[in-house]
């Protein structure tokens, strides 16, 4: 619960295998382009220099660290990572991803490759969990 609002997840992206065989969320091509080529999609009338810092506003790529430091709902951060095409393993490592969402991602990955998932599934000293018991039943 954040700011008195209950956690209400966004729809989860499908899980696919990439050309290297890694399991990841199916990326949204528009979101991926914006992330990788932010400077190409800036309105030409937008100011080029930030008057507070004297630095250019856009240099061609988003600073995802700055973006994730902004006050967005957890559910939207989770969905953004999915829309960028995060790998399932990487998704488990994001500190803003709930155990519930990580468990759902592992369940979807397991439908593509049985037993697939991320570090939280059995319990990770850094990222949390466990999400499943020894019999594979979801506990988070």
N, C-alpha and C positions, 0 to 999 in steps of 0.2 A: 504494500500500500504506500503510495507516495502522495503527499499533500492531501491526505484524506480520501483519495480515490483508489478503489480496489484495482488490482492488476487485471487488465483485460487485454489479452494478447491479440495482435493482428493476425490475419490468416498466414499460415506457414507456406513458404515456397516449396515446390516439389524438389526432391533430391535426385540428382543425376550423376553419372560418371563422366568425368572430363576426358580429354584425349590422352591424358597420362594415367587414367584409371583411378584417379582420386575422386572420392565422393564429395560433392559440394551442392549447394543450393543452385537451382537454375537461375542464372543471373538475368536481370532486366537490362537489355541492351542500351536503353536510354539512360538509366542510372549509371551503368558502367561507363558510358561515354562522358557523362557529366563529371564523374569522379576523375577520370583520366585526362580529360581535355576541358577543364573548367574555363580556361581562357578563351576557348573557341566559341563558347556559348554566351558570353557576356554581351549585353546590349551595347552597341557601339556608342551610344550617347552617355553611358555610365562614366563617372569620373575615373580617371586612370590612377590617380595618386591619392592615397589616404592622407587627408590634411593633418591628422593627429600624429602620424608616424613618418610621413614623407616617403613612404614605401608604396610600390604598386599594389593595387588591390588584388589583381589577378595575374599570376605568373604561369598559368597553364595547367595547374593541378590543384586539387583541393588539399587542404591540410586536415586530414581526418582526425588528428589529435585535437585540433581546435574545435572541429565540428562536434566531436563527441564530448567535449568539455562544456558545450552549451546546454541549456536547460530544456532538453527534449524528454518526452515521456519514454520510459524504459521500453515499452512495447514498440514504439516507433524506431528506437535505436536497434532493437532486435530485427525488425523487419528490414531496416536499411542494410544491415549486414547481410541478410539473406538476399536482398535485391542486388547487392554487389557481387553475389556469387561466392560468398565465403565457403571454404571447405568446412565439412562437419567437424573435423578435428580442431580447426581454428576457431570455429564458432563456440566450442566448449571452453576455449581459453579467454574469451572476452568477458571482462568483469561486469558488464552491464547485461549479460544474458542470464536469465533466471534458470534455476535448476529445472523448472517445469518445461521451459522452452528447449533447453539442452536435451532433456529426456525425449521430448517429442521429435526433435531432430534425429536423435539416435534411432528412434523407432522407425522413422521414415527411411533412414540409411539402411537399417536392417532389412527393409523390404527389397532394397536393391541388391545388397550383399549381406547375406545372413551373418549376424554377429558384429557387423560394422557399427561404429559409433565414435565416441570421443573419450577424453581422459576422465571426465566426471562419472562415467558409467559405473565403474567399480570403486570410485573414490580417488580423488586427487588431492594431495596435501596442499597444492597451490590454488587450484580452481574449484574445489568443493566436491560434493557428492558423498556417498554413492547414490546413484539414481535408480539402480536395479539391485535386487537381492541375488543370491547365488543361483537361484533357479530362473533368473531372467525376468522376474516380475518387477514392474515399475514400482518404486517406493517414494519417488519425488514427484 
